[in-house]
Amino acid sequence: MQIREATIDDAKSIKNVHLQAFDKSESKLVSELAVNLLKENTHVKIISLVAIDNNQIVGHAAFSPVFYENTNEHLGYILAPLAVSPKFQKSNIGSSLVKYGLDIISNLGSFIVFVYGDPQYYSRFGFKTDLANNFIPPYTLQFPDGWHALKLSSAVLFEGGSIRCVDSLNDPKLW
Ligand SMILES: CC(C)(COP(=O)(O)OP(=O)(O)OC[C@H]1O[C@@H](n2cnc3c(N)ncnc32)[C@H](O)[C@@H]1OP(=O)(O)O)[C@@H](O)C(=O)NCCC(=O)NCCS
């Protein structure tokens, strides 16, 4: 299995990974988000990663930048969405995508990474709710327990506040 940055040519395969991995109730919304993030141009680059097995895309993760709403300062990233094709799950691919993305971000600077998802899955990477709760997401969360954050640099103190995300994530249905 290899991981590389996604290109626009990967859009169809990425969409399929999410359509297969997510429950029908959310697969359309999430797969569209994955493709929108691939197409969106932002002044701070969106990191979109694919996992490849035998020349086939079997996993995808996107990390898009987030900013303090009041100052526009770039504070970190949000991991969304993340999926692995059902046949390839439980082989460490999801974890590898998360860790690969966190490594890229660590090398870019001192940032916080947010995620909105299953606490049991994300706690294994060190994501915590108490840190996340200092930051107000763009929309009211349907599942507040899913709001997590991970500080990639212990040296920096991040002030809490309201955060702004990229356009593709700026949809209350996603929160
Ligand atoms: C979540 C997901 C990306 C994990 O990918 P993966 O390649 O199977 O993950 P890994 O092999 O690295 O880790 C597997 C572990 O995660 C656990 N896991 C998988 N999905 C989980 C979930 N939604 N909640 C809690 N634990 C989960 C597995 O039980 C397994 O646990 P174990 O290590 O104790 O055996 C994949 O299951 C998936 O695509 N799910 C559907 C889409 C989704 O829910 N994405 C967002 C996650 S909140």
The ligand as a MOL file (V3000), in Angstrom:
LIG
                    3D

  0  0  0     0  0            999 V3000
M  V30 BEGIN CTAB
M  V30 COUNTS 48 50 0 0 0
M  V30 BEGIN ATOM
M  V30 1 C -13.0930 4.5470 9.8390 0
M  V30 2 C -12.2730 3.9360 8.6980 0
M  V30 3 C -11.7150 5.0310 7.8130 0
M  V30 4 C -11.1290 3.1570 9.3260 0
M  V30 5 O -10.3070 2.6530 8.2860 0
M  V30 6 P -9.4930 1.3140 8.4710 0
M  V30 7 O -8.4780 1.2380 7.4020 0
M  V30 8 O -10.4330 0.1740 8.6060 0
M  V30 9 O -8.8080 1.6040 9.8880 0
M  V30 10 P -7.5860 0.9050 10.5520 0
M  V30 11 O -7.3170 -0.4350 9.9240 0
M  V30 12 O -6.4670 1.8510 10.5880 0
M  V30 13 O -8.1280 0.7280 12.0150 0
M  V30 14 C -9.0860 -0.2600 12.2270 0
M  V30 15 C -9.6210 -0.0960 13.6220 0
M  V30 16 O -10.5520 0.9830 13.6330 0
M  V30 17 C -11.7760 0.5350 14.1560 0
M  V30 18 N -12.8520 1.3000 13.5420 0
M  V30 19 C -13.1840 1.3700 12.2610 0
M  V30 20 N -14.2370 2.1940 12.0950 0
M  V30 21 C -14.5350 2.6750 13.3110 0
M  V30 22 C -15.5270 3.5530 13.7920 0
M  V30 23 N -16.4040 4.1570 12.9990 0
M  V30 24 N -15.5360 3.8020 15.0960 0
M  V30 25 C -14.6610 3.2170 15.9240 0
M  V30 26 N -13.7220 2.3640 15.5430 0
M  V30 27 C -13.6650 2.0990 14.2350 0
M  V30 28 C -11.8100 -0.9280 13.8240 0
M  V30 29 O -12.6920 -1.6180 14.6450 0
M  V30 30 C -10.3650 -1.3210 14.0840 0
M  V30 31 O -10.1610 -1.4540 15.4810 0
M  V30 32 P -8.9800 -2.3430 16.0910 0
M  V30 33 O -7.6970 -1.7000 15.6580 0
M  V30 34 O -9.1960 -2.2430 17.5600 0
M  V30 35 O -9.1970 -3.6960 15.5110 0
M  V30 36 C -13.1200 2.9320 7.8590 0
M  V30 37 O -13.6640 1.9750 8.7370 0
M  V30 38 C -14.2300 3.5810 7.0720 0
M  V30 39 O -14.0120 3.9990 5.9330 0
M  V30 40 N -15.4380 3.6430 7.6610 0
M  V30 41 C -16.5940 4.1920 6.9770 0
M  V30 42 C -16.4380 5.6610 6.7920 0
M  V30 43 C -16.2990 6.4160 8.1060 0
M  V30 44 O -17.0140 6.1490 9.0570 0
M  V30 45 N -15.3660 7.3890 8.1170 0
M  V30 46 C -15.1890 8.3200 9.1990 0
M  V30 47 C -14.6980 7.7330 10.4530 0
M  V30 48 S -15.5130 8.4380 11.8610 0
M  V30 END ATOM
M  V30 BEGIN BOND
M  V30 1 1 1 2
M  V30 2 1 2 3
M  V30 3 1 2 4
M  V30 4 1 2 36
M  V30 5 1 4 5
M  V30 6 1 5 6
M  V30 7 2 6 7
M  V30 8 1 6 8
M  V30 9 1 6 9
M  V30 10 1 9 10
M  V30 11 2 10 11
M  V30 12 1 10 12
M  V30 13 1 10 13
M  V30 14 1 13 14
M  V30 15 1 14 15
M  V30 16 1 15 16
M  V30 17 1 15 30
M  V30 18 1 16 17
M  V30 19 1 17 18
M  V30 20 1 17 28
M  V30 21 1 18 19
M  V30 22 1 18 27
M  V30 23 2 19 20
M  V30 24 1 20 21
M  V30 25 1 21 22
M  V30 26 2 21 27
M  V30 27 1 22 23
M  V30 28 2 22 24
M  V30 29 1 24 25
M  V30 30 2 25 26
M  V30 31 1 26 27
M  V30 32 1 28 29
M  V30 33 1 28 30
M  V30 34 1 30 31
M  V30 35 1 31 32
M  V30 36 2 32 33
M  V30 37 1 32 34
M  V30 38 1 32 35
M  V30 39 1 36 37
M  V30 40 1 36 38
M  V30 41 2 38 39
M  V30 42 1 38 40
M  V30 43 1 40 41
M  V30 44 1 41 42
M  V30 45 1 42 43
M  V30 46 2 43 44
M  V30 47 1 43 45
M  V30 48 1 45 46
M  V30 49 1 46 47
M  V30 50 1 47 48
M  V30 END BOND
M  V30 END CTAB
M  END
